[in-house]
Amino acid sequence: MEEFYRIRRLPPYVFEQVNRAKAAARNAGADIIDLGMGNPDLPTPPHVIEKLKETLGKPRTDRYSASRGITGLRKAQAAYYARRFGVKLNPETQIVATLGSKEGFANVAQAITAPGDVVLCPNPSYPIHAFGFLMAGGVIRSVPSKPTPQFFEAVERAIIHSIPKPLAIVVCYPSNPTAFVADLDFYKDLVAFAKKHEIFILSD
């Protein structure tokens, strides 16, 4: 049976390829130290476990969540941003709770991307940064991951030579998988750049 159109557009999933390579090496007797997906290796904090116990079995806990996330959670997130970053966010219109950035990126891609829209994506990048837009029918144009002055030169060239003009640029710092870190001045320059070219910044 032929693969579905959207599946055919996806490149191989890097973690699946790495898992196969690890399994083959282990089966051949290799001793593998896995520095892969970064799953938690510390126990869950006791206060989190106690809160879970407290809420288990309560009728309200068994209901579906609101599509944007529980109101109290969104208010807490807005308060956190105000407290830590001095940023005011409206929990009703500017915050949505997701299962994680994978789900968030996939949903944003479906919401804002029309077939053929161009999105600038770092290369290398975490898979969903490109996959979400490919699944939505978009086109990925690669730009560097490293946050240097040359980054903006490369992105400027990508914008000039892209038809149609890119819709958005994806950034991720600390970068996964390169571990590059961007400072506040880089983000200030990035915001000014995005305003100049009228593109969205999607920051993971």
PyMOL commands that set and color helices and strands:
alter all, ss='L'
color gray80, all
select helices_A, chain A and resi 5-8+14-27+46-55+59-62+71-85+101-112+127-135+149-160+184-197
alter helices_A, ss='H'
color red, helices_A
select strands_A, chain A and resi 118-122+139-143+168-171+200-203
alter strands_A, ss='S'
color yellow, strands_A
deselect
rebuild
show_as cartoon
